[in-house]
């Protein structure tokens, strides 16, 4: 069995940070934070402030790192709210198109999908969601009254964002193009956008770090420098492109984002997010 690091007390964690050059002016405050935020979770926010030997850059304070953590938490909440609108609109558009073209249960017929479609896995995922939501009233209703058959506009309400993304990718090409036109892009670009949005949604849902993060998927359809396309700015442009209401985007999302960035202007570095200085003008 591989030997792991031994557990450390909060006092020891503070001592380690100080030994590495982190400035902690209020140990009581640090203790309070570390008693509610796992040291390992918080340590990820120290990454852009470390030298190669793991020591901290000069003037790195615990308070600053905590404020960046709080910025990230609020940014996550903002993005998750936007992705909710995107997900609900995507469900509506996919189910509407598929239902009208192939009927209420056309999603059960593999002929209505492309050759990549794995019918067995698709049906297994659907059954998993039905089972997980078996106590939800509309699920019980369709189980009892319709012998477990769910129209496409009902079953998609159980789909995760990942399932919606795969559903779109498995559509016949003409159907992909019809959906993509609603987003003013090509069907191949939309696939990449949905993949990026799925990743961002999952990170937000599991309280993952967005600040200084290198994402696993980069979107097509935009021009970025090599590093930026894997950063938060690329994801932000995808969310803008997928957001169903341009008016709400401008009047609600952008204004909330501006207030958030102003609130933490002295703590965050736009470079660590891949954001340009004039980011608001692009949103």
N, C-alpha and C positions, 0 to 999 in steps of 0.2 A: 504494500500500500504506500503510495507516494506521500511523503511528509508535507504537510501544509504549514502555513504560518500559524502561530499560536494566537488566541484571542487577546485583545488588549483592552484595558480599561479606558474610559474617556479621558482620564488624567494622562494616561500614557499616550493616547492619540494626540492630545494637545502638545505634549512634550515632543513628540515626533515632528509635528508641524513646525514648532519653534526651532528645533535642531536643524531643520532643512531651510530655515530662513524666513518662514511665514511670520508676519508681524501680528501678534495677538495682544491687543491692548486691554481687552476685557475678558479675562479667563472665565468669569461667570457666564457671560453671554455665549462664549464658545461652548461651554458645558451644556447650556440650555439647548443650543442648536444641535449639538452632537447627540443629545439624548432623544431627539425626535427625528433626526435625519441620519440614516446610516452613514458612518464614516466612508465606507466604500462608495456609496452613491455620491456623496459630496466631493470626494477626491477626484472624480471625473472632471469637475469644473476647474480644477487646478491645472489641467493639462496645458493650456496655452501660456501658463505662467512658470513653467519649469524649465530649467536648463538641462543639458544632456546628462549631467550627473545627478539629476533628480532634485537638486537644490532649487529654491525659488528665485525668480527674478527679484531684483531689489524693489522695495516699496510694495511688495505683494502683501495685502492685508487680508485677514480672515473675514473681516466685515465686507470687503469688496467682493470676495468670492461668494459670500452668502447673498449679497444683492444680485449678483449675476444668476445665482440659483433661483431667486425669486422672480427675476425677469423671465427666465426660462419657463418657470411654472405658469406665469401669466400668459406667455406667448403660446404655450401648449393649449391652454384653455381657449384662447382666441382662435387658434387654428382648428381645434376640434369642433368648435361651434360652426365654423365655415364648412368643414368637411361634412358635417351633419346635413347641411343644406344640399351639398353636392350629391351625397349618397341618396337622399330621398328623391331628388330630381332624376338621378340616374335610374333608380328603380322604376319610377313612373314612365320614363321614356322607353326603357327596354321592354317592360311588360306591355305597354301600349302597342308598340310596333309588333312584337312577337305574337301577341294575342290577336290582333287584327289580321295578320298575315297567315297564321298557322292554327288559330283557334285556341280556346282556353287551355287545352292540354297538349298543345303542339310541342311544348318543351320536353315532353316525354318521348318524342320520336327523334331518333338520331339523324333521320334524313333531313331534318330542319337545321342541322348544324354542319360545320365543315369537317374535314377528315381528321382533324386533331382532337375532336371531341371524344372524351372518354366517358361513354354512357354509364358504365358501371360505377366509376368513381363519382360522377355527377349525382347519380341517384343515391349513392351511399351518403354523400354530403347532405343531400336534401333530407334523407331519413334521419340523419344525426340531428339536424336542426329541428325537425318535427318532434323528435323524442325529447330534445332539450327544452322545448317549449310546449310540452304536452299539457300543461296546466293553463296555458293561455286560452281565454274564451274562444277566439276565432279558430284556433287549432282544434279544440274539442268539438266545436260546431261542425267543422268539415270532416272530422273523423267520424262523428256520429251520423250526420245527415247525408254526407256524400261518400261514405265508405273510404275515407282517407284520400280522396281526390281533391286536389287544390288547383283552381285556375291559376294561370301564370301571374295575374295581377295580385293574387293572394300569396302564393308561395314565395314570390320575390320579397315580400315583407319579412321573411325569415332569413333572407340571404345576407351574409356578411359582405363587407366591401370587397374582400378577396373573391368571393363567389360571384359577385356582380362583374368584377373585372374579367374573370375566366369565362363567364357567360358571354360577355361581349366578344372576347377573343375567339370564342368557338362559334360565333354566328357565321352564317354564309357571308361571303364578301359583300354582296349587294346590301345586306342588312347592316353590316358594319358601316358601310359608306353612308347609308341613310341616317344612322345615329350620329356619325361624325359630322355630317352637314349641320346638325343642330348645334354643334360646338365650333362651327366655322373652321374646321381643320380636316386633315385626311384621316383615313381609318388607321393607317400605320402609326401616325403621330398620336392619335387618341389612345391607342394601346399603351404606348409608353407613358402617357399622362396618367392613365388609370393605375398603372403599376406604381408610379411614383406616389400617387395619392394614397394607394393602399398601404405602402410602406409608412408614409407620414401618419396615417390614421392609426396604424398599429403602434407606432412609437408613442403617440399621444395617449392612446388608450391604456398603455402600460407605463405611463409616466416616465418615458425615456427622455434622454437629453437631446435637445435640439441645438443648443449653443455649441459651436465648434465641432459639429458633427459632420462626418463624411458619410453621405447616404449611399445605400447599396445600388440605387437605380438613378440614372440620369435621364431627363426628358429630352425627347426629340422636338424639333420645330422651333428651337431658340438658338441664338448665337451667344456662346459663352466662352470665356477663357477656360483653359483646361481645368483649373482648380475650382472655379465657381460653379460649374455645372453639377458638381457633386455636393454643393452646399445648400444652406437653407434658402438662399435667394432663388435658386432654380425651382425649389418646391413651391415657393410663394407665387411665382409666375404661373405654375401649373394650377394652383388653387384659384388664382384669378381667372384663368382661361376656362376652368370648369364651373365656376360659380354661376348659378342659374339666373341671378338678378344683378345686372350692371348697376342699377340704381341703388340697391341695398349695399352692394359692394362699396360704392363711393360714399354713401351717406352713413353707413354703419361700420363696415369692416375697416376701411382705410382710416377713418377718424379714430376708431379705437386703437388701431395699430400706431397711429401718430402719437396719441396720448401715452401709450405704453413706452415707446422709444424715447419720448421726452422725459418721462419719469425716471428712466434709468440711463440717461444720456451720459452721465459722469462715470458710469460703471462699465458699460458694454463697449465693445469695439466692433463696428460694422464689418470690418475685415474678417472677423471670426465667423460671421454669418454669410459672407460672400455678398453682402449688400453694397450697392454703390452709394455714394454720398447723397445723390439726388434720387434716392429710392422712391420717395413719394410720387415724384413726377412720372414714374414708370408704372405705378399702380393706379 
